Amino acid sequence: MKKMTSFDLSASDKLTWLLGWKAEQNLIKGTVHMSQDIHCNDRLTRFKMSDDNTVHTPCEANHHPQASDSSGENKRTIGRPKVN
């Protein structure tokens, strides 16, 4: 397979794929829906997990977790650890 090094896109073209993401544009609403369904399904097949069941994990709409929401034992520090 030949590696693509560049591509042309004009203002009149509808975006359908971008860096492995499937793009679906709604020009009337001015929205773009991006998904990686094909990539995810390929990985599930590769690792023989395509027959596994999904589990719904509910989350409140517009919930934005904060660091203070987790217990101290799960907090991670960024950078180098302190040396005594």
N, C-alpha and C positions, 0 to 999 in steps of 0.2 A: 504494500500500500504506500502510495506516494504521500509524503508529508506536505501539508499545505503551509506555505510560508506567508501568504497574503490572500486577501479577498477583497472584492469590490462591493460596496453597498451604496445605493443612491437613496435620496430622500423619498423616492416613490416606491421603493421596495418594502415589503412587509417583513418584519423580523420574525423568523421561525426558529432559529437555533443560534445560540451564543455560548461558546466555550463549553460545549457538552450539555448545556441547559436547553430544554424545549421552551420556547417563548410563545405565548398566545396573547396577541394584542386585541384590545377592544377599542377601536379608534373613536367610537361614539362616546364611551365613558371615559376615555383617556387612561385606561389601565393596562397593565402588562402582568400576566400570570406566568411565573417561571417554575419549572418542575424538572426533576431528575428521575422520573419514573423509569425510563429505559435503563439508565445507569444502575439504579437500585435493583431492578429486576435481574439485570445481568449479573450483579454481584451475588444476589440470592441464589441464582442458578449455579454460579461458579462454586459456591461454598455449600451446595446441596441443601439449601434452606428454603427453596421456593414453595415447599408444601407446608411450612410452618404457619401457625395461626398468628394473626395480629392481635394485639391487646389495646383496647381503647384506654388512653390515659387522659382523663378530663383535666382541664385547666380553665380557670375563669377567664373570660374575655378581658383583654386589656390588663392582665396581671403582669406586673414588672417586678420580679424577685429582686430583693436587695441582699447584700452580704449579711446584714443583721438578721435575716430570716433563718439562717442556718446556725446549728450549734457550733461551738468553738472547735470541736474536734474535727470538723469537716473543712475548716477554713484553711486556705493555702496562702502562702506568701509568695510574692513575686520578687525575683532577684536573688542575691546571694544570702545564704543563711548567716546569722550572726555568729561570730567566733568569740568565745570567752577568753 
